[in-house]
Structure formats: C-alpha cells, structure tokens
Amino acid sequence: MDIRETEHGLMLLADVPGAKSEGLTITLDRRALNVHAKVEDHAPEGYSPIYQEYQIGDFECDFTLSGDFDAEKIEASLANGVLRLTIPRVEQAEARTIKIKAGS
C-alpha cells in the first residue's frame, strides 16, 4: 500500500492483482478504515504454475484516520489490479469575529 499526501488530502494505492470490485469491501467505522479484497486464483484449468511472483490470497489492510478527513467524500476506484482511494480533508471554517453582547 502506498500512501501519498496531496494538497487536498490523501491518496492510497494498493496492488490487488486478481481482485474484482465485487470482492472488494472498504469500510469506515468511526476513524478506522478497513480495506479487504478477496482474490481468487485465475490460472487456466489444468495448468500448474512453474513460477509465481506473488501468492494468491486475500488482501487486508487497516488504517486509523485523523479527524481532519471528510468521511462522506471518500472515493474508491479499481483498475488493472490497482485500488485507488482518495480521502479529502475537511474544509476548514473561515475565520470570523464573534460579537459580544452586553449583559444586563
């Protein structure tokens, strides 16, 4: 998993070869982000591997986000075995002057 900070928030990139969007689950519970990808063997029937660069198996990763990210605007996409999560920061409130009321 690669995590990059951008000017708008975070970008997470995960290599999940063999994963399909139907087998991918991303959950956010409070500030705990969990990514789980179910990966099935995609070798043709009747063939056995002579060399494998990676083992076939599920992918799972957990992160704890700080409070300054907008949970409602997290986006995920899967293309060519790469999962991309964009996690934007919450827009900061503008500075303002607070008026003081005179008490009686």
Secondary structure, DSSP 8 states (H G I E B T S, - for coil): -EEEE-SSEEEEEEE-TTEEEEEEEEEEETTEEEEEEEE-----TT---S--SS----EEEEEE--TTB-GGG-EEEEETTEEEEEEEB---------------
